[in-house]
């Protein structure tokens, strides 16, 4: 197990689930440059593992999902030419998360701030505890918030609410985040892990090819509504109909039993 005093990312596997843990407990799981750089690699590991059907992202320590970028690095990593390199790390991490074909769920407890909210926004689903708080404090730090990341927020919340989030830099409580559309559901703190894993298990128990096709269609139609790659999306749908899982689904329905999908 990773030392909670050493900033790191940890990838754990639990049957059909993979859990990516943000570990920097002393700083509320703030992300260092090394952690940003490790994110695409660990996501690629989960993506390549055929046994993994759903990926959960969470913070270590029980007090925070992530407080965002580690501000202790700002004097060196976010000034001058270094700022462009740092933004490239951020962009690569966000793109890797957006690009995974497997469903992703952010399990949010406590602080979900700045880049932490950016990571959560890149996940497919977000489950928060009732003590969670959300903010993007860029305006309080004088940072420019990149349009690429604004676009991701706009897939969740209306423009006026995203403006409020970015203009004010204030913290929003869990109920406000739910009303805005930033999270899918809010649950009592003590139920967060149980509820998140139950949701992940429900998804993992469904036909992987069907879930993959649905995720790809939604992401493509949101990103390129006027010129989607219809041929790719149609091919994913046809792969479902040609799969052994489709035959298993029909057979299980006829036999009134739970299907056993293999993802093929």
N, C-alpha and C positions, 0 to 999 in steps of 0.2 A: 504494500500500500504506500502511496506517495506521502512524503512528509508534508503535513499541513502548513508548515512554516516555509516551504520551498514552492514558489509559484510553478505550476505545472498543469498540464491537462492529463487526464487519466481516462482510458477507454476500458470499460468493463463489459463483459458479456453475460447474459442471463437467459439461456435458451434462445428464443427468437428475438429477444430484445438486446440492444446495445445501449449502454449508458455512457455518455461523454460528460465527465465531471470537471468543472472549472475549479481549480485548487489554488487559492491565494487567500486563505482564511483571514490572516491578519489585516488585509486590505479589502475585506468584503468581496473577495474573488475578482478584484480588478485584474485586467488582462495586461500582461507585459508583452513586449515585442516578441519574446520567445514563444509565449502562449499563442499569440496571433499566428505566428509562423507555423506552429505545430498543428493548428486546427485543420487545414486542408489535408495534411498527411493522415491524421487520425480518421477524418471523414472518409478518405479513400479506403482505409482499412475496413471500415464498417460497410462501405459500399461494395467492396470486393468479396465480402464474406457471405456466401449463399444462405447461411443459417440465420442471418440477421434480417428481420422483416420490418422492424421499427426501431428508430433511434430516439432516445430521450436525452435532452441536454439539461443539466442541473448544476447548481453550485454546491460546494462543500461547506460543511460547518453549520448548516441549519439557520443562518442569519441572512444570507444573501444569495440571489442568483448570480448577479455580478454588478459591481458598482461602476463598470465601464472600463475605459483605458486607465492604466496605472499612471496617475498624475505625477508620480515621482520621476518618470522618464521624460516629462514634457520639455524640460530645459535643454535636453540633448536630442530627443527624438522628434520633437514637433516644432522645430525652428529651422529656418533656412532650407537648404536643399534636403536635409534629413526629414523634413516634414513630408516631402513627396514620397520618400521611401517608406515612411510609416503609413501613409495613406494607401500605398500599394499593398502593404501587408494586410491592412483592414479590408481592402477591396478583394484580395485573393481569398480571405477567410469567408467573407460574405458570399462571394460567388460560389465557393465550394459548397457552402451550406444550401444555397438556393439551387445548386445544380444536382444535388443528390437525388437519385430516383426513388429512394425509399422514404416513407413518411417520417417526419420529424416532429417531436413534441418538446416544447420548452416547459419544464417544470419549475415554476417561479415561486420562490419563497423570499420574503424580505425585499431587499433592494434590487431593483432592476433599472439601472441608470445608464445613460449615455450609450457607449458601445455595447453594454449588456442588453439594453433594450433593442439596439440594432440587431444583435444576434437573435434575440427572441423573435423579432419581427420577421427574420428570414426563415423561421421554422414554419411548418404547415399549421400547427395548432399550438395554443398556449393555455396552460392550466395554472392558475395562480392561487396562492393562499390568501385568506382574508386580511392578512397583515402586510401584503405586498405593497410597495410604492414604486411609482414609475416617473421618470423624468429624463429629459435630454438637456443638460445644463450648458450647452455650447454657448448660448448668448451671455451667460454669466462668466465665461472664460475668454470670450473673444475669438473662439474657434469658428471657422467656416464649416457648416454642415453640408457635406457633399450631396449634389442632386441625386446621385445614384442611390443614396440611402434614404433620401426624402421619398423617392419613388416607392420604395418598399413600404414605408409608413402609409403612403396613400393607398396601398392595396388593402389596408386594415381600417383606416379611419377617414372620415370626410375631410376635405381640404381645410375647412374652418377649424376643425379640432387639431389637425396637424399644425396649423399656424399657431394656435394657442400653445401647443406643446413646445414649439420651437421659439416663439416670440418671448414667452414668459420664463421658460426654464424651470417653472415651479414643479413641485411634486404632486402627482395625482395618486389618490388612494385606489385600492383595488376595485371598489364599486364604480368609481369614475372611469377607470380603465375599461371595465366591462361595458359600460354605457357607450364609451367612445368606439368600441370595437377592437381595442388593442389586445384583449384576451377573449378566449372562447368561453371560459367558465371560471368562477371563483368558488373555492371550497374552504371549509374550516382548515386551519393550519394542520391540525392533527390528522386530517384525512387526505392531505395533499399527495403523499407518495402512493397511498392505496388507490386513490381515484385516478392518478396519472397512469399508474401501471395497469389498472383495469381498462382504461381507454386504450392504452398501447396493446394490451392482450386482445381486446376486441378487434382491433385493426389487424393484428398479426394473424388472427384466426381466419380472416377472410382471404379470398383468392389474391395472391400477390400480383399476378398479371393484371387483374381488374383494377386493383388499387393503383398500380403503376400507371396504367392508361388514364385513369381519372386524374391523378396528380399531374401528369404531363399535359393533359388537355386544359385543365384549369390554369396552370402556370403559363402555357403558351398563349391561350386566349386573352389572359390578362396582360401579358408582356407585349404581344403583337396582335391586337384585336383586328387590325385592318389587313394584315398579311401573315396569318398564322401558317405554320408548316403543316398543312392539312394532310399531306401524303404521309408524313411521319405519324401523325395522330391516328389516321385511319389504319396504318399498319399495326399499331399497338392494339387497336380494337380487334382487328382480324386475328391477331395472335391469341387473343383470349378465346375466340370461337374455335380456333384450331387446337387448343390446348387440352391436355389430359385433365387438367383441373375443371374445365367446362363439363367434360363427361362425368367426372367425379361429383360435381355439384348437382347435376341432373339426377344421377343415380342416388345420391344421398337424400335428395328431396323426395324421390319416389319411395325410398326405404324409410323415410321419416327418422333420419339420424343426422348427426353432425358431420359435415364433410371433412375430409382430410386432404387439404390442399398442399401440393408440393412445389408450386411455383413453376410449373412446366406444362 
